[in-house]
Amino acid sequence: MPVNLDTYLGVHAAALKVRSQRTEVLAANLANADTPNYQARDIDFKSALAAASGGKTGGVHLSTTSAGHIGAATVNGTPTADLKYRVPLAPSLDGNTVDTQLEQAAFAENAVRYQATLTFLSAKFRGLLTAITGQ
Amino acid sequence: MSSFKIFEVAGSGMSAQSVRLNTTASNLANADSVSGDPNQVYKAKHPLFEAVRAGLGANAATSAVSVKGIVENQAPPAARYEPGNPLADANGYVYTPNVNTVEEMVDMISASRSYQNNVEVMNTAKEMMLATLRLGQ
């Protein structure tokens, strides 16, 4: 019986991808903490994971017919629909909506969850290895 | 791998904050550089930050930071009556830079914290990538 690696790994492979995309978005927020008029963004993890794990493809895509075209705002495949703007807790004079503490907390949480997903994947691979070696 | 973008984004943040720290150092160092000519006196410098797209196409939504330029504070310099100063003008006045030292100190702390933040982001991203490389071992 052939083993389909994708179904064997379950949701974790897609989750790892979305987690790494979210890291990127949160890193951009933290880097732009002092940029006037920058608006903080975040990924709606639930819908992004649903889209990434083979469900519906969220959002509408622009077709790019030339190498010079800039695609509709996506983060390595995450459609705009899953990339939301953060609602600021307090307004700021320079129009920046980054709350550093909040972003730091989100970044730390995301990093831990990324590690958790890695642990799940690691366990899956170990299980597979045990089955292969038969020991 | 897409995560390499994080290094670019956090690195741009670090370089922008170090430019800000540089202007702060320059402003604080010249806080007492008086001049006899109000047009020649040192003016406080501040960087202008701008969010730029980190890449075209697939990565268009993540923004790096770039320093758009450095602007000089256009507030008029304060005149001080110091007839004994060799730099004083005909009326005995010297002009002091429009540097607000308290403001600069606050700016310095803010820049230093933001820089540390970016370093942490970079470290965490590095750890995550290394952990991914160790996957299955």
Interface residues (C-beta under 8 A of the other chain):
Chain A: L16 S20 Q21 T23 E24 V25 L26 A27 A28 L30 A31 N32 A33 D34 T35 P36 N37 Y38 R41 T64 H69 I70 G71 A72 A73 T74 V75 N76 G77 T78 T80 L83 T100 Q104 F107 A108 A111 Y114 Q115 L118 L121 S122 F125 R126 L129
Chain B: S2 S3 K5 I6 V9 A10 S12 G13 A16 Q17 R20 L48 F49 E50 A51 A54 L56 G57 A58 N59 A60 A61 T62 S63 A64 V65 S110 A111 S114 N117 N118 V121 T124 A125 E127 M128 A131 T132 L135 G136
